[in-house]
Amino acid sequence: MSSFIEICIYEVKPEKIDEFEILLKDISEHHKSFDGVIDVKYMKRTHRQKDFNSVKNGEPAIRLTRKQKSVKYVLFWELENELIHGKATKSGLEKFYKRFNRCLATMPKIILGDRLI
């Protein structure tokens, strides 16, 4: 059976990082409480590749050190189907939208689709 996945890329204002990370815990608990939610994971971008040759040579990624205009976070959210996704998204927005939106530097980039493997 195929599942439904949402990938979101969020750009967060640097002064709102702590508030955003606390909020992510609340949102994650909310999403996980829904029947039909398979997994919820968040990632904070902390590293980058030096260049393609370093990747080919198996060199480790480089930790970001410069002050950033915005900090990137990624959501990986897997659900049984798009109907559950719609209900869970609506509920999450009703509960967290104002707090969430205050932290963002831009609108999120959202990718939706069916899981292949």
Phi, psi and omega in degrees: 000133180278145176249172182250135184235141171241129171244127177236139174246120181250139172249117188252140177298134183304325181284354182250009185302310182299314179299317181296317182292326174293317179298321179301324178296317179295316180295317180300314177299318179299310181297318181294339181284345181283133171297134179099353175274125183269316183202148175223122179223145175236147178227142174254131179288120181233349184224166173215162174276144177296304177193177184293324178298322179295325177295312180299328181275358179076022180285150181289158176293160181259132177291137177291134181234335181288151175294131184258149176292327175209155181253131184267137174233151179232134174257134168242117185229119182244131182227165181295322180198175183288338177292315177296320178302314180299315180294316181292321178296314179302313181298316179297318179294320178299325185271325191238356191306310184298312179297318182294311184296327179298334183274341188275140175276329179216171175293144181292153172264122187243131177238126182237144176177177180274141177289137179262314185232000000 
